[in-house]
């Protein structure tokens, strides 16, 4: 609580700014610890984070010595302190920082794809990532939704051949076919593992960014309000139907009572007529004799 803005009013402007920055980092840490998925991810990558990221160099690629230089390091961008606010004009703001991050991830995919002998990057399986952008606070929801839909389904198009344990010369010099196949299988496993790790890294970044995107939060709140309105409307309609049923039931009951009363009156009249007939029957001559 010592870094809370309400506790820093007596400090100088510089100290207030420092406390605000510290409080922001504490909030980010709390959000991470409160989210089981993010906490699990950070626990699994703790050593790598402490070393400064994938390459230990604050976000840049590797040293160019192998294909890993095409992998833009996303690790330094998975904490809230890497951006400052949500202004569209601030180069250190949320939209500018992560817009650049996703562009560099895609650029690395494209450069790696072309470096492997491919000619047209439009043939990349994930070329569609170049058709979406982070946008800003004024972007339409359709564009925002398309952006996250594309990146949440991220799959790297790189071969990850630099992860091979055995190089072409080693395989060529294998003593027999069986050993050669085992060496090739080991290489395939290493590539597959490296590709999966890369996909997990990028997808974790997408989850991190989406969770903190105020546009997503605003859309969720809008959907929640619409759902509540629809629910309220359904309840109102149900109540109206209930009232209509009650009115109809009351009208039916009143109508039934009227019909019953009319029937009883008709039966009573019929009874009187029958009694009158019986009285007249008393004077009937049975066999020449009056009864």
C-alpha positions in Angstrom: 0.0 0.0 0.0 2.9 2.4 0.4 3.1 2.8 -3.4 -0.7 3.4 -3.8 -1.4 6.9 -5.4 -3.5 7.9 -2.4 -0.5 7.3 -0.1 1.8 9.5 -2.2 0.1 12.8 -2.2 2.6 14.3 0.2 5.6 13.3 -2.0 7.3 15.4 -4.7 6.1 15.0 -8.4 9.1 12.9 -9.2 8.5 10.6 -6.2 4.8 10.3 -7.1 5.7 9.2 -10.7 8.2 6.6 -9.3 5.6 5.3 -6.9 3.0 5.2 -9.6 5.3 3.2 -11.8 6.1 0.8 -8.9 2.4 0.4 -8.1 1.8 -0.4 -11.8 4.4 -3.2 -11.7 2.9 -4.6 -8.4 -0.6 -4.6 -10.0 0.8 -6.5 -13.0 2.5 -9.0 -10.8 -0.7 -9.5 -8.9 -2.7 -10.0 -12.1 -0.1 -12.7 -13.2 -0.3 -14.5 -9.9 -4.1 -14.4 -9.9 -4.3 -16.0 -13.4 -3.6 -19.8 -13.2 -2.7 -19.9 -16.9 -0.2 -17.0 -16.8 1.3 -18.1 -13.5 1.9 -21.6 -14.9 3.5 -20.1 -18.0 5.8 -17.8 -15.9 6.8 -20.7 -13.6 7.7 -22.8 -16.6 9.8 -20.0 -18.2 11.3 -18.6 -15.0 14.9 -19.3 -15.8 14.6 -17.9 -19.3 12.9 -14.7 -18.0 15.7 -14.1 -15.5 18.3 -14.5 -18.2 16.6 -11.7 -20.1 14.4 -13.6 -22.6 14.9 -16.1 -25.3 18.3 -14.6 -26.4 19.0 -12.5 -23.3 19.0 -9.3 -25.3 15.7 -7.5 -24.6 13.7 -8.5 -27.6 16.0 -8.5 -30.6 16.7 -11.6 -32.6 19.7 -13.9 -32.2 23.2 -13.1 -33.3 22.5 -14.2 -36.9 24.6 -17.4 -36.5 21.7 -19.7 -37.1 18.0 -19.7 -38.1 17.0 -18.7 -34.6 17.8 -15.2 -35.6 14.4 -15.2 -37.3 12.6 -15.7 -34.0 11.8 -12.4 -32.5 12.1 -12.7 -28.8 8.6 -12.2 -27.2 9.6 -12.9 -23.7 10.4 -9.3 -22.6 6.9 -8.2 -23.7 4.9 -10.3 -21.3 4.8 -7.9 -18.5 2.8 -4.7 -18.2 5.9 -2.5 -17.6 6.9 -2.8 -21.3 4.3 -0.3 -22.4 3.1 3.0 -21.0 -0.6 3.7 -21.2 -3.0 3.4 -24.1 -2.6 6.6 -26.0 -2.7 6.2 -29.8 0.0 8.9 -30.2 2.5 7.6 -27.7 5.3 5.4 -29.3 5.7 3.7 -25.9 1.9 3.1 -25.6 0.1 -0.3 -25.7 -0.9 -0.2 -29.4 2.4 1.1 -30.7 4.5 -1.4 -28.7 2.5 -4.5 -29.5 1.7 -3.5 -33.0 5.5 -3.4 -33.6 6.0 -6.7 -31.8 3.5 -8.6 -33.9 4.9 -7.0 -37.1 8.4 -8.2 -36.2 7.2 -11.7 -35.4 5.6 -11.9 -38.8 8.7 -10.4 -40.4 10.9 -13.0 -38.9 8.5 -15.7 -40.3 8.7 -14.2 -43.7 12.5 -13.7 -43.7 13.0 -17.3 -42.5 10.6 -18.7 -45.1 12.4 -16.9 -47.9 15.8 -17.9 -46.5 14.8 -21.6 -46.9 14.7 -21.3 -50.7 11.1 -20.2 -51.1 10.5 -17.5 -53.6 7.1 -16.0 -52.8 6.2 -15.2 -49.2 2.5 -15.3 -50.2 2.9 -19.1 -50.3 3.5 -19.1 -46.5 0.9 -21.1 -44.6 0.6 -18.2 -42.2 0.7 -15.4 -44.8 -2.7 -14.2 -43.6 -1.0 -12.7 -40.5 0.3 -9.9 -42.7 -3.2 -9.0 -43.6 -4.2 -8.1 -40.0 -2.9 -5.4 -37.7 -3.0 -4.4 -34.1 -4.8 -1.1 -34.9 -5.5 1.5 -32.2 -8.2 2.6 -29.9 -10.4 3.7 -32.8 -10.2 0.5 -34.8 -13.5 -1.3 -35.7 -14.3 -4.4 -33.6 -14.4 -6.5 -36.8 -10.7 -5.7 -37.5 -9.8 -6.2 -33.8 -11.6 -9.6 -33.8 -9.9 -10.6 -37.1 -6.5 -9.7 -35.6 -6.9 -11.8 -32.5 -8.5 -14.7 -34.4 -5.5 -14.9 -36.8 -2.9 -14.7 -34.1 -4.6 -17.0 -31.6 -4.3 -19.7 -34.3 -0.6 -18.9 -34.9 1.5 -21.7 -36.4 5.1 -21.1 -37.4 6.0 -21.8 -41.1 9.8 -22.2 -40.3 11.6 -25.5 -40.6 13.7 -25.2 -37.4 16.5 -27.0 -39.2 19.0 -25.2 -37.0 17.8 -27.4 -34.1 19.2 -30.5 -35.9 21.5 -32.6 -33.7 23.0 -34.3 -36.8 23.9 -32.3 -39.9 23.9 -33.5 -43.5 27.5 -34.6 -43.3 26.9 -36.6 -40.1 23.9 -38.4 -41.7 25.8 -39.0 -44.9 28.6 -40.6 -43.0 26.3 -42.9 -41.0 27.5 -46.5 -41.0 24.2 -48.0 -42.2 20.6 -47.1 -43.2 19.3 -47.9 -39.7 21.6 -45.5 -38.0 20.9 -42.9 -40.7 17.1 -43.2 -40.1 17.6 -42.9 -36.3 19.6 -39.7 -36.8 17.0 -38.3 -39.1 14.2 -39.2 -36.6 16.1 -37.4 -33.8 16.4 -34.3 -36.0 12.6 -34.4 -36.7 11.9 -34.6 -33.0 14.1 -31.7 -32.2 12.4 -29.6 -34.9 9.0 -30.5 -33.8 9.8 -29.7 -30.2 11.3 -26.3 -31.1 8.3 -25.4 -33.3 5.8 -26.3 -30.5 7.8 -24.2 -28.1 7.7 -21.2 -30.5 4.0 -21.6 -31.1 3.4 -21.7 -27.3 5.5 -18.6 -26.8 3.6 -16.6 -29.4 0.2 -17.8 -28.2 1.0 -17.0 -24.6 1.9 -13.4 -25.8 -1.4 -13.2 -27.6 -3.3 -14.2 -24.5 -1.3 -11.7 -22.4 -2.0 -8.8 -24.8 -5.7 -9.7 -25.4 -6.3 -9.9 -21.7 -5.0 -6.3 -21.3 -6.5 -4.8 -24.4 -9.1 -2.2 -23.3 -11.0 -2.7 -26.6 -11.6 -6.3 -25.8 -12.7 -5.5 -22.3 -15.1 -2.9 -23.8 -16.5 -5.4 -26.2 -17.0 -8.0 -23.5 -18.8 -5.4 -21.4 -21.0 -4.5 -24.3 -21.8 -8.2 -24.9 -22.5 -8.6 -21.2 -24.9 -5.6 -21.3 -26.6 -6.9 -24.4 -27.0 -10.3 -22.7 -28.4 -8.7 -19.6 -30.8 -6.6 -21.7 -31.9 -9.7 -23.6 -32.4 -11.5 -20.3 -34.4 -8.6 -18.9 -36.5 -8.5 -22.1 -37.1 -12.2 -21.8 -38.1 -11.9 -18.2 -40.4 -9.0 -19.1 -42.0 -10.9 -21.9 -42.4 -13.9 -19.7 -44.1 -11.7 -17.0 -46.3 -10.2 -19.7 -47.3 -13.7 -20.9 -47.9 -14.7 -17.3 -50.3 -11.8 -16.9 -52.0 -12.5 -20.2 -52.5 -16.1 -19.2 -53.9 -15.0 -15.8 -56.3 -12.6 -17.6 -57.3 -15.2 -20.1 -57.8 -17.7 -17.3 -59.9 -15.2 -15.3 -62.0 -14.5 -18.5 -62.4 -18.2 -19.1 -63.5 -18.7 -15.5 -66.0 -15.8 -15.7 -67.3 -17.1 -19.0 -67.7 -20.6 -17.5 -69.5 -19.2 -14.5 -71.9 -17.3 -16.8 -72.5 -20.3 -18.9 -73.1 -22.4 -15.8 -75.5 -19.8 -14.5 -77.3 -19.7 -17.8 -77.4 -23.5 -17.9 -78.7 -23.6 -14.3 -81.4 -21.1 -15.2 -82.3 -23.0 -18.3 -82.4 -26.2 -16.2 -84.6 -24.5 -13.6 -87.0 -23.2 -16.3 -87.1 -26.7 -17.8 -87.8 -28.1 -14.3 -90.7 -25.7 -13.8 -92.2 -26.7 -17.1 -91.9 -30.4 -16.3 -93.6 -29.8 -12.9 -96.5 -28.0 -14.7 -96.8 -30.9 -17.1 -96.9 -33.3 -14.1 -99.7 -31.3 -12.5 -101.7 -31.5 -15.7 -101.1 -35.3 -15.8 -102.9 -35.7 -12.5 -106.3 -35.2 -14.4 -105.4 -38.0 -16.9 -108.0 -40.8 -17.1 -106.5 -44.2 -16.6 -108.8 -46.9 -17.9 -111.9 -44.7 -17.6 -111.1 -43.8 -14.0 -109.4 -40.7 -12.7 -106.3 -41.4 -10.8 
